[in-house]
């Protein structure tokens, strides 16, 4: 007579083979500095900047340096890749774009700007097409006043 496996042993084997259970604990470092609930709340509010551990010297932070340049050039005229003029205004942790004196009805968050900065240098708008207002964002980040010598 062939001896069958005990039920607890079969359950352990199933857990070891289950790809979903194998992912248990993966990515926990992503939530080490910010809870999932506060992350969702931040995304919904579009106003709060991400919780990122700042380097000892803030001057070394590329996103921070670029954001300061963005703030200093608000109100200046920029041009999209197709040559359309626009301006912008920084409000809190976001940017409102204006075309022909009218505000575009979506606020670009600083988080989205930082995602785009992490992908720089950019060669076309399609590289950030997954982000909001990507045509304006591309024009902004690739303008020499904003990119400076960063990329």
C-alpha positions as CSV (number, residue, x, y, z in Angstrom):
1,X,0.0,0.0,0.0
2,X,1.3,3.5,-1.0
3,X,1.4,5.9,1.8
4,X,-0.2,9.3,1.0
5,X,1.1,12.6,2.1
6,X,-0.4,14.1,5.2
7,X,-2.7,17.1,4.7
8,X,-0.5,19.7,6.5
9,X,2.5,18.7,4.2
10,X,0.4,19.1,1.0
11,X,-0.8,22.6,2.2
12,X,2.8,23.6,2.8
13,X,3.8,22.5,-0.7
14,X,0.9,24.4,-2.2
15,X,2.0,27.6,-0.3
16,X,5.6,27.2,-1.5
17,X,4.3,26.8,-5.2
18,X,1.8,29.6,-5.1
19,X,3.2,32.7,-6.9
20,X,0.9,35.0,-5.0
21,X,2.0,33.8,-1.6
22,X,5.6,33.9,-2.8
23,X,5.2,37.7,-3.2
24,X,4.3,38.1,0.5
25,X,6.5,40.9,1.9
26,X,7.8,42.0,-1.5
27,X,7.8,45.8,-1.7
28,X,7.5,46.5,1.9
29,X,10.4,48.9,1.6
30,X,8.1,51.0,-0.6
31,X,5.9,51.7,2.4
32,X,8.7,52.2,5.0
33,X,8.4,56.0,5.0
34,X,4.7,56.4,4.1
35,X,1.7,54.3,4.9
36,X,-0.5,53.1,2.1
37,X,-3.4,55.1,3.5
38,X,-1.5,58.4,3.5
39,X,-0.2,57.6,0.0
40,X,-3.7,57.2,-1.3
41,X,-4.8,60.4,0.5
42,X,-1.9,62.3,-1.0
43,X,-2.8,61.2,-4.5
44,X,-6.4,62.1,-4.0
45,X,-5.6,65.6,-2.7
46,X,-3.0,66.4,-5.4
47,X,-1.7,69.0,-3.1
48,X,0.8,67.3,-0.7
49,X,4.3,66.5,-1.9
50,X,5.5,63.0,-1.5
51,X,7.2,61.9,1.7
52,X,10.8,61.5,0.6
53,X,13.7,61.4,2.9
54,X,15.7,64.6,2.1
55,X,19.5,64.4,1.6
56,X,21.6,66.0,4.3
57,X,22.4,68.9,1.8
58,X,19.2,69.9,0.0
59,X,21.3,71.5,-2.7
60,X,22.2,68.0,-3.9
61,X,18.6,67.1,-4.6
62,X,18.0,67.3,-8.4
63,X,14.2,67.4,-8.1
64,X,14.4,70.1,-5.5
65,X,16.8,72.2,-7.6
66,X,14.6,71.8,-10.7
67,X,11.4,72.7,-8.6
68,X,13.1,75.9,-7.4
69,X,13.9,76.8,-11.1
70,X,10.3,76.1,-12.0
71,X,9.0,78.4,-9.2
72,X,11.4,81.2,-10.3
73,X,10.2,81.1,-13.9
74,X,6.4,81.0,-13.3
75,X,4.7,83.6,-15.4
76,X,7.3,83.4,-18.2
77,X,6.3,82.4,-21.6
78,X,7.3,78.9,-22.7
79,X,6.5,77.0,-26.0
80,X,5.4,73.4,-26.5
81,X,7.2,71.1,-29.0
82,X,4.7,72.3,-31.6
83,X,5.4,76.0,-30.8
84,X,2.3,76.8,-28.9
85,X,2.9,79.5,-26.2
86,X,1.9,78.9,-22.6
87,X,2.6,80.1,-19.1
88,X,2.2,78.5,-15.7
89,X,1.6,79.2,-12.1
90,X,2.9,77.2,-9.1
91,X,0.3,76.7,-6.4
92,X,1.4,74.7,-3.4
93,X,2.8,71.4,-4.7
94,X,1.3,71.7,-8.1
95,X,1.4,73.6,-11.4
96,X,-1.5,75.2,-13.3
97,X,-0.9,75.8,-17.0
98,X,-2.4,78.6,-19.0
99,X,-3.0,78.9,-22.8
100,X,-4.4,82.1,-24.3
101,X,-4.9,83.5,-20.9
102,X,-7.2,80.6,-19.8
103,X,-6.2,78.0,-17.2
104,X,-6.1,74.4,-18.2
105,X,-8.5,72.6,-15.9
106,X,-6.0,70.1,-14.5
107,X,-3.4,70.7,-11.9
108,X,-0.1,68.9,-12.5
109,X,1.3,67.6,-9.2
110,X,4.8,67.9,-8.0
111,X,4.9,64.1,-7.8
112,X,4.3,63.9,-11.5
113,X,7.0,66.5,-12.2
114,X,9.5,64.4,-10.1
115,X,8.6,61.3,-12.1
116,X,9.3,63.1,-15.3
117,X,12.6,64.5,-13.9
118,X,13.7,60.9,-13.1
119,X,13.3,60.1,-16.8
120,X,15.3,63.1,-18.1
121,X,16.9,63.8,-20.5
122,X,13.8,63.4,-22.7
123,X,13.8,63.2,-26.4
124,X,10.1,63.3,-27.1
125,X,6.8,63.8,-25.4
126,X,5.9,60.1,-25.7
127,X,8.4,59.3,-23.0
128,X,6.1,60.9,-20.4
129,X,2.8,60.4,-22.2
130,X,1.5,58.5,-19.1
131,X,1.7,61.7,-17.0
132,X,-0.8,64.6,-16.9
133,X,-0.3,67.6,-19.3
134,X,2.7,65.8,-20.8
135,X,3.1,68.3,-23.7
136,X,3.5,71.2,-21.3
137,X,5.6,69.2,-18.9
138,X,8.0,68.2,-21.7
139,X,8.3,71.8,-22.9
140,X,8.9,72.9,-19.3
141,X,11.6,70.4,-18.4
142,X,13.5,70.6,-21.7
143,X,13.6,74.4,-21.7
144,X,17.2,75.6,-20.9
145,X,15.8,77.9,-18.1
146,X,14.5,74.9,-16.2
147,X,16.9,72.1,-17.1
148,X,20.0,74.3,-16.7
149,X,22.9,72.0,-16.9
150,X,21.2,69.1,-15.1
151,X,20.7,67.0,-18.2
